[in-house]
Amino acid sequence: MLAANAPNAEITTLTLHPDELVSYETELGDDISAVNAAKQVSAFASFLYEGTAEAERINQLFGDSKAFDHTPYKGKMDLVFVDGSHAQSYVGSDSKKALEMVKPGGVIVWDDYRGPRRAKDVFSVLNNLSKEIELVRIANISFVAHRAPK
Ligand SMILES: C[S@@+](CC[C@H](N)C(=O)[O-])C[C@H]1O[C@@H](n2cnc3c(N)ncnc32)[C@H](O)[C@@H]1O
């Protein structure tokens, strides 16, 4: 979707390969339903964009996001879309890396800000983060966004 709607963009995307589920690191305080859901949706190693014109602008990475070395991307990304595991420790770790990867003036978007019952760890982590940085909720959708200072 991103590649199709941003025809000049190069996209790097990370997902957990179904053969790498053992590398998933649950921590104390993680919502167990979010942990189970993250593992369940990590069932794909092929994607809808394969064979499309967009595919050549998509760099598909596999791995656990906590183990992901984001160093090469620091301060370079125009847009970071956070939509991985919804367990607390992952939302925290992914958000920290997103804040380090986004370039000055760039934007981070989180999916699944759905209130205290659905994806409750996303709700609590983002509520806490909003005490430190400016976050805006996009109306009528489950997105929250942050623009990095220039
Ligand atoms: C809700 S899906 C969203 C995928 C994508 N944003 C989309 O809309 O198609 C969550 C994705 O996060 C991945 N994921 C879950 N836990 C992960 C982890 N620990 N490290 C990296 N990716 C993870 C899953 O494999 C899945 O692809």
The ligand as a MOL file (V3000), in Angstrom:
LIG
                    3D

  0  0  0     0  0            999 V3000
M  V30 BEGIN CTAB
M  V30 COUNTS 27 29 0 0 0
M  V30 BEGIN ATOM
M  V30 1 C -0.6490 -6.5980 12.5580 0
M  V30 2 S 0.5400 -7.2380 11.4270 0 CHG=1
M  V30 3 C 0.7910 -5.8180 10.4170 0
M  V30 4 C 1.5860 -6.0220 9.2080 0
M  V30 5 C 1.6200 -4.8410 8.2220 0
M  V30 6 N 1.8100 -3.5740 8.8830 0
M  V30 7 C 0.3600 -4.8290 7.4160 0
M  V30 8 O -0.4880 -3.9730 7.6360 0
M  V30 9 O 0.2370 -5.6960 6.5520 0 CHG=-1
M  V30 10 C 1.9250 -7.3120 12.4890 0
M  V30 11 C 3.2230 -7.7000 11.8160 0
M  V30 12 O 4.2680 -7.6340 12.7920 0
M  V30 13 C 5.0910 -8.7630 12.6600 0
M  V30 14 N 5.7230 -9.0380 13.9550 0
M  V30 15 C 5.1330 -9.5200 15.0750 0
M  V30 16 N 6.0520 -9.6660 16.0570 0
M  V30 17 C 7.2290 -9.2470 15.5350 0
M  V30 18 C 8.5420 -9.1700 16.0430 0
M  V30 19 N 8.8190 -9.5420 17.2940 0
M  V30 20 N 9.5240 -8.7060 15.2380 0
M  V30 21 C 9.2570 -8.3280 13.9490 0
M  V30 22 N 8.0230 -8.3920 13.4100 0
M  V30 23 C 7.0200 -8.8400 14.1940 0
M  V30 24 C 4.1540 -9.8700 12.2020 0
M  V30 25 O 4.8620 -10.9000 11.5450 0
M  V30 26 C 3.2350 -9.1150 11.2510 0
M  V30 27 O 3.8020 -9.0690 9.9680 0
M  V30 END ATOM
M  V30 BEGIN BOND
M  V30 1 1 1 2
M  V30 2 1 2 3
M  V30 3 1 2 10
M  V30 4 1 3 4
M  V30 5 1 4 5
M  V30 6 1 5 6
M  V30 7 1 5 7
M  V30 8 2 7 8
M  V30 9 1 7 9
M  V30 10 1 10 11
M  V30 11 1 11 12
M  V30 12 1 11 26
M  V30 13 1 12 13
M  V30 14 1 13 14
M  V30 15 1 13 24
M  V30 16 1 14 15
M  V30 17 1 14 23
M  V30 18 2 15 16
M  V30 19 1 16 17
M  V30 20 1 17 18
M  V30 21 2 17 23
M  V30 22 1 18 19
M  V30 23 2 18 20
M  V30 24 1 20 21
M  V30 25 2 21 22
M  V30 26 1 22 23
M  V30 27 1 24 25
M  V30 28 1 24 26
M  V30 29 1 26 27
M  V30 END BOND
M  V30 END CTAB
M  END
